[in-house]
Amino acid sequence: MREFAGVVLPNTPTFDKIAALAVLRLAKPGLPVTDFWRTNKNPSSELLARWGVEGVIPIDVGDKKYHKIGCGSALEVLIKEMRLPTNAALD
């Protein structure tokens, strides 16, 4: 699994965004919320690139909104994109 340094969440995260964070924290306990995205505008490509270099994962922020990419929830997007195991043990 990829190394993470933190996550960016929407300003008022709903349950599926919090569930995505919880799953990440099972894999990496103590993973911090780096920021809350407080605007409806997409992050710039420069900011997305910087987050990528820094290991910061945007959850349902910008062009990664689950309904825009055909998934049922932010948690589903996270599991697919991070290639996380779907068994209870999180190998």
Secondary structure, 3 states (H helix, E strand, C coil): CCCCCEEEEECCCCHHHHHHHHHHHHHCCCCCEEEEECCCCCCCHHHHHHHHHHCEEECCCHHHCHHHCCCCCHHHHHHHHCCCCCCCCCC
